[in-house]
């Protein structure tokens, strides 16, 4: 049993009509030649401890592309019965299960890269729940945010604060909060240099804004006038165009007066060059964020260089509940802005293919309410 409205002694919560069918971007021909086809699919039914979220928007993320292409060393989506990728959803709760205690119909909510975790293992209890071995990855092991209605467990649902639009909140569920978690994990202090290879892309440009808001100095390595303008608009001090610069590492080291304090790699093609951006910086770090296709774009690490310079390479996954909330608060305070390209359902596949081909500056968001 689930409820669409709850009467109390003082007020009545809003009620929503929930249809039996909804729109979804379904992956067709999973693999290298995939496409996304808009289809009508059944609206899922929430369990007793779940909520049903009507998504208004979903961001498009490169992880979606990898799931649909099946070029990571993971089982394919089809093995789990998953038809819809996506993990950057934003919308409103329209139904709650009978044992839901705290969330209410009408509250705004997001759908994240992880549907749920076990909540009992050492990782979960130690504040590292995204590394839980029982994790359920959204858009791989369960239908993701390319679907207008999604089911989310109450215990792992993130609420969206007033003042943050769905177009901004959706990408925060993954790209922005993932960058934020990596910046936090690096331990950089205000005034230190953060270098973003791929900083003009969807994850990178939000990482740039967050780094600036946290007092860091930012340099971007990317290409193109559009990405350069975007980076400068959001506070980057330097933009190194890798197509116009003969030795990007030397230029980054020069601009940062000795090398980056941390390099945040969102563009996976940049991994082989990433250590070079550290220069001679004692304690410099390469923070691995982007996930390359299996067997490609590996780092060639010289342990002696790490030892003598106290440098390190570290990976961070997506954000947990707390970091998602903190990232949303940056947006609420006006410190994280996003002006995504917003498209309707008719442009779903076209937009996904543009992302796949590296033709997107910033983020694309699909609005389920637009044809």
C-alpha positions as CSV (number, residue, x, y, z in Angstrom):
1,X,0.0,0.0,0.0
2,X,1.1,3.5,-0.7
3,X,-0.4,7.0,-0.2
4,X,-0.6,10.0,-2.4
5,X,-1.9,12.4,0.3
6,X,-1.8,12.4,4.1
7,X,-4.2,14.3,6.2
8,X,-3.1,15.5,9.6
9,X,-4.7,17.6,12.3
10,X,-3.2,20.7,10.9
11,X,-2.8,20.4,7.2
12,X,-3.3,18.2,4.1
13,X,-0.3,17.3,2.0
14,X,-0.7,17.7,-1.8
15,X,-2.0,14.9,-3.9
16,X,-0.7,13.9,-7.3
17,X,-2.2,11.8,-10.1
18,X,0.1,8.9,-10.8
19,X,-0.4,7.4,-14.3
20,X,0.2,3.8,-15.2
21,X,2.6,4.6,-18.0
22,X,5.4,7.2,-18.3
23,X,8.0,8.4,-20.7
24,X,11.5,6.9,-20.6
25,X,14.8,7.1,-22.6
26,X,15.3,3.4,-23.2
27,X,18.7,2.0,-24.4
28,X,18.4,0.1,-27.6
29,X,21.1,-2.1,-29.1
30,X,23.2,-2.0,-25.9
31,X,26.9,-1.8,-26.9
32,X,29.1,0.3,-29.2
33,X,26.2,1.2,-31.5
34,X,23.6,1.9,-28.8
35,X,20.9,4.6,-29.1
36,X,18.3,6.0,-26.7
37,X,14.7,5.6,-27.8
38,X,11.8,7.4,-26.0
39,X,9.2,4.8,-25.1
40,X,6.2,4.4,-22.8
41,X,7.0,2.2,-19.9
42,X,5.1,1.1,-16.8
43,X,5.3,3.4,-13.7
44,X,7.0,1.5,-10.9
45,X,5.2,0.8,-7.6
46,X,7.1,1.9,-4.5
47,X,7.6,-0.7,-1.7
48,X,6.5,-0.1,1.9
49,X,9.7,1.8,2.8
50,X,10.1,3.6,-0.6
51,X,9.0,6.8,-2.2
52,X,8.0,7.3,-5.8
53,X,9.6,10.4,-7.4
54,X,8.2,12.1,-10.5
55,X,11.4,13.4,-12.2
56,X,11.1,16.7,-14.0
57,X,14.7,16.6,-15.3
58,X,17.8,14.4,-15.6
59,X,21.3,15.4,-16.3
60,X,23.3,13.4,-18.9
61,X,26.6,12.0,-17.6
62,X,29.5,10.2,-19.3
63,X,29.0,7.3,-16.9
64,X,25.6,6.8,-18.7
65,X,27.5,6.4,-21.9
66,X,29.8,3.8,-20.5
67,X,26.9,1.8,-19.1
68,X,25.1,1.8,-22.4
69,X,28.3,1.1,-24.4
70,X,29.3,-1.6,-21.9
71,X,33.0,-0.6,-22.1
72,X,33.8,-0.9,-18.4
73,X,34.8,-4.2,-16.8
74,X,31.3,-4.6,-15.4
75,X,28.3,-6.8,-16.3
76,X,26.0,-5.2,-18.9
77,X,22.8,-3.4,-18.0
78,X,20.8,-6.1,-19.6
79,X,22.1,-8.7,-17.1
80,X,20.2,-6.8,-14.4
81,X,17.1,-6.2,-16.5
82,X,17.9,-2.5,-16.6
83,X,16.6,-0.5,-19.6
84,X,17.2,3.1,-18.6
85,X,20.5,4.7,-17.7
86,X,20.9,8.0,-15.8
87,X,21.6,9.0,-12.3
88,X,21.2,12.8,-12.1
89,X,17.4,13.1,-11.5
90,X,15.5,15.9,-9.8
91,X,11.7,16.0,-9.2
92,X,9.0,15.7,-6.5
93,X,7.8,12.8,-4.3
94,X,4.3,11.8,-5.5
95,X,3.8,8.6,-3.4
96,X,5.1,7.2,-0.2
97,X,5.1,3.6,1.1
98,X,3.1,2.7,4.1
99,X,6.1,2.4,6.4
100,X,7.8,5.7,5.2
101,X,8.2,7.8,8.4
102,X,9.9,11.0,7.5
103,X,9.5,11.9,3.8
104,X,6.2,13.4,2.5
105,X,4.3,13.7,-0.7
106,X,5.2,17.1,-2.3
107,X,8.8,17.3,-1.1
108,X,11.4,17.8,-3.8
109,X,13.9,15.0,-4.1
110,X,16.8,13.8,-6.2
111,X,17.9,10.4,-7.7
112,X,21.6,9.7,-7.2
113,X,24.2,7.4,-8.8
114,X,23.6,4.9,-6.0
115,X,20.1,3.7,-5.3
116,X,21.0,2.2,-1.9
117,X,23.7,0.6,0.2
118,X,23.6,-2.0,3.0
119,X,24.0,0.5,5.8
120,X,25.6,-2.1,8.1
121,X,29.2,-2.8,6.7
122,X,32.3,-1.0,7.9
123,X,32.2,1.4,4.9
124,X,28.6,2.4,5.6
125,X,29.2,2.9,9.3
126,X,32.4,4.8,8.7
127,X,30.9,7.4,6.5
128,X,32.2,5.8,3.3
129,X,28.9,4.2,2.2
130,X,29.6,4.8,-1.5
131,X,32.3,2.1,-1.3
132,X,29.8,-0.4,0.2
133,X,30.2,-3.9,-1.4
134,X,26.4,-4.2,-1.4
135,X,25.9,-1.0,-3.4
136,X,23.2,-0.8,-6.1
137,X,24.4,1.4,-8.9
138,X,21.7,3.5,-10.5
139,X,21.3,3.0,-14.3
140,X,23.3,-0.2,-14.2
141,X,21.7,-2.5,-11.5
142,X,18.4,-0.6,-11.5
143,X,16.6,1.7,-13.9
144,X,18.0,5.2,-13.6
145,X,16.9,8.8,-14.2
146,X,16.2,8.5,-17.9
147,X,12.8,7.4,-16.6
148,X,10.1,9.9,-15.6
149,X,9.0,8.0,-12.5
150,X,11.6,6.2,-10.2
151,X,11.5,4.4,-6.9
152,X,13.9,5.5,-4.2
153,X,14.3,4.0,-0.7
154,X,13.4,6.6,2.0
155,X,16.6,5.9,3.8
156,X,18.8,6.9,0.8
157,X,16.7,9.7,-0.7
158,X,18.2,13.3,-0.9
159,X,15.9,16.2,-0.6
160,X,16.3,19.3,-2.7
161,X,16.2,22.7,-0.9
162,X,14.1,25.6,-2.1
163,X,15.9,28.0,-4.3
164,X,17.7,25.3,-6.3
165,X,16.1,24.5,-9.6
166,X,15.7,21.0,-10.9
167,X,18.1,21.9,-13.8
168,X,20.8,22.6,-11.2
169,X,19.8,20.0,-8.6
170,X,19.9,17.1,-11.1
171,X,23.5,17.4,-12.0
172,X,24.4,18.0,-8.4
173,X,23.3,14.4,-7.6
174,X,26.4,13.2,-9.4
175,X,28.7,15.5,-11.2
176,X,28.9,18.5,-8.8
177,X,28.9,16.4,-5.6
178,X,31.4,14.0,-7.0
179,X,33.8,16.9,-7.7
180,X,33.1,18.3,-4.3
181,X,33.9,15.0,-2.5
182,X,37.2,14.8,-4.4
183,X,38.1,18.4,-3.5
184,X,37.3,17.7,0.2
185,X,39.3,14.4,0.1
186,X,42.4,16.2,-1.3
187,X,42.6,18.4,1.8
188,X,43.7,21.5,-0.2
189,X,43.8,24.7,1.7
190,X,42.7,28.2,0.5
191,X,45.2,29.8,-1.9
192,X,46.5,26.5,-3.2
193,X,46.3,25.5,-6.9
194,X,43.7,23.1,-8.2
195,X,44.1,22.1,-11.9
196,X,41.2,20.6,-13.8
197,X,42.0,18.7,-17.0
198,X,38.6,18.7,-18.7
199,X,37.5,21.6,-16.6
200,X,35.1,22.9,-19.3
201,X,33.0,19.7,-19.2
202,X,30.0,18.9,-17.1
203,X,31.9,17.5,-14.0
204,X,34.8,19.8,-14.4
205,X,33.0,23.1,-14.6
206,X,31.1,22.5,-11.4
207,X,34.3,21.4,-9.8
208,X,35.9,24.7,-10.8
209,X,33.1,26.7,-9.2
210,X,33.2,24.7,-6.0
211,X,37.0,25.0,-5.8
212,X,36.8,28.8,-6.2
213,X,34.0,28.9,-3.6
214,X,36.4,26.9,-1.2
215,X,39.1,29.5,-1.7
216,X,41.3,27.6,-4.2
217,X,43.1,29.0,-7.2
218,X,42.0,27.3,-10.4
219,X,43.6,26.5,-13.7
220,X,41.9,24.5,-16.5
221,X,43.4,22.3,-19.2
222,X,40.9,21.9,-22.0
223,X,40.2,23.2,-25.5
224,X,37.9,25.5,-27.4
225,X,36.6,29.1,-27.0
226,X,33.3,28.0,-25.5
227,X,34.9,26.1,-22.7
228,X,37.5,28.8,-22.1
229,X,34.7,31.4,-21.7
230,X,32.8,29.1,-19.4
231,X,35.9,28.5,-17.2
232,X,36.8,32.2,-17.0
233,X,33.1,33.1,-16.2
234,X,33.2,30.8,-13.2
235,X,36.5,31.9,-11.7
236,X,39.3,30.0,-13.4
237,X,42.5,32.2,-13.4
238,X,44.1,30.3,-16.3
239,X,43.0,28.2,-19.3
240,X,45.5,26.1,-21.1
241,X,44.3,25.0,-24.5
242,X,45.9,21.6,-25.1
243,X,45.4,22.0,-28.9
244,X,47.3,25.3,-29.0
245,X,50.0,24.7,-26.3
246,X,53.0,22.6,-27.2
247,X,53.8,21.4,-23.7
248,X,50.8,21.7,-21.5
249,X,52.5,20.3,-18.4
250,X,55.3,22.9,-18.6
251,X,52.7,25.7,-19.1
252,X,50.7,24.5,-16.0
253,X,53.8,24.3,-13.9
254,X,54.8,27.9,-15.0
255,X,51.3,29.4,-14.4
256,X,51.1,27.7,-10.9
257,X,54.6,28.8,-9.8
258,X,55.9,25.2,-9.5
259,X,53.0,22.9,-10.1
260,X,49.5,22.0,-9.0
261,X,48.8,21.2,-5.4
262,X,46.2,18.8,-6.8
263,X,45.1,17.7,-10.2
264,X,41.4,16.7,-10.5
265,X,41.1,14.5,-13.5
266,X,37.6,14.5,-15.0
267,X,38.7,14.0,-18.7
268,X,40.0,10.4,-18.8
269,X,42.2,11.1,-21.8
270,X,44.3,13.3,-19.4
271,X,45.4,10.5,-17.1
272,X,48.7,9.8,-18.9
273,X,49.8,13.4,-18.6
274,X,48.3,14.2,-15.1
275,X,51.4,13.6,-13.0
276,X,53.3,16.2,-15.1
277,X,51.0,18.9,-13.9
278,X,52.3,18.5,-10.4
279,X,55.8,19.5,-11.5
280,X,58.1,19.6,-8.4
281,X,55.2,20.4,-6.0
282,X,56.0,18.7,-2.7
283,X,52.9,16.8,-1.6
284,X,51.1,17.3,-4.9
285,X,48.3,14.9,-5.6
286,X,46.5,13.5,-8.6
287,X,42.9,12.9,-7.8
288,X,41.2,10.4,-10.0
289,X,37.6,11.1,-10.7
290,X,36.8,10.1,-14.3
291,X,36.5,6.4,-15.1
292,X,38.2,5.4,-18.4
293,X,37.2,2.4,-20.6
294,X,38.8,-0.8,-19.3
295,X,42.5,-1.0,-20.2
296,X,42.8,2.6,-21.5
297,X,44.4,5.9,-20.4
298,X,46.4,4.4,-17.5
299,X,48.9,6.3,-15.4
300,X,52.5,5.4,-15.6
301,X,53.7,6.0,-12.0
302,X,57.4,6.2,-11.0
303,X,57.4,5.3,-7.3
304,X,60.8,7.1,-6.8
305,X,59.3,10.4,-7.9
306,X,56.4,10.0,-5.5
307,X,58.7,9.2,-2.7
308,X,61.1,12.1,-3.2
309,X,58.3,14.6,-3.7
310,X,55.8,13.2,-1.3
311,X,53.3,13.0,-4.1
312,X,50.4,10.7,-4.4
313,X,47.7,9.3,-6.6
314,X,44.2,8.8,-5.1
315,X,40.8,7.9,-6.4
316,X,37.4,9.1,-5.2
317,X,34.0,7.7,-6.2
318,X,30.6,9.5,-6.1
319,X,29.4,11.5,-3.2
320,X,27.6,10.1,-0.1
321,X,24.5,11.6,1.4
322,X,26.3,14.2,3.5
323,X,28.4,15.5,0.6
324,X,25.3,15.7,-1.7
325,X,23.6,17.8,0.9
326,X,26.6,20.1,1.3
327,X,26.9,20.6,-2.5
328,X,23.2,21.4,-2.7
329,X,23.8,24.1,0.0
330,X,26.5,25.7,-2.2
331,X,23.9,26.1,-4.9
332,X,21.3,27.3,-2.4
333,X,23.7,30.1,-1.4
334,X,24.4,31.0,-5.0
335,X,28.0,29.7,-5.0
336,X,27.4,26.9,-7.5
337,X,25.6,27.9,-10.7
338,X,24.9,26.0,-13.8
339,X,23.4,27.1,-17.1
340,X,22.9,23.8,-18.8
341,X,21.6,23.2,-22.3
342,X,18.0,22.1,-21.6
343,X,16.4,19.9,-24.2
344,X,13.1,18.0,-24.6
345,X,12.4,14.3,-25.0
346,X,12.6,14.5,-28.8
347,X,16.3,15.4,-28.5
348,X,17.2,12.7,-26.0
349,X,19.2,10.5,-28.3
350,X,20.8,13.4,-30.2
351,X,22.0,14.9,-26.9
352,X,23.4,11.6,-25.6
353,X,25.3,11.1,-28.8
354,X,26.8,14.6,-28.6
355,X,28.0,13.8,-25.1
356,X,29.5,10.6,-26.3
357,X,31.4,12.4,-29.1
358,X,32.8,15.1,-26.8
359,X,30.7,17.9,-28.3
360,X,29.2,19.3,-25.1
361,X,30.5,22.2,-23.0
362,X,29.0,22.2,-19.5
363,X,26.0,20.0,-19.0
364,X,22.9,18.9,-20.9
365,X,19.7,18.4,-19.0
366,X,16.6,16.6,-20.4
367,X,13.3,18.1,-19.3
368,X,10.6,15.4,-19.1
369,X,7.9,18.0,-19.4
370,X,9.2,19.2,-22.8
371,X,8.3,17.4,-26.0
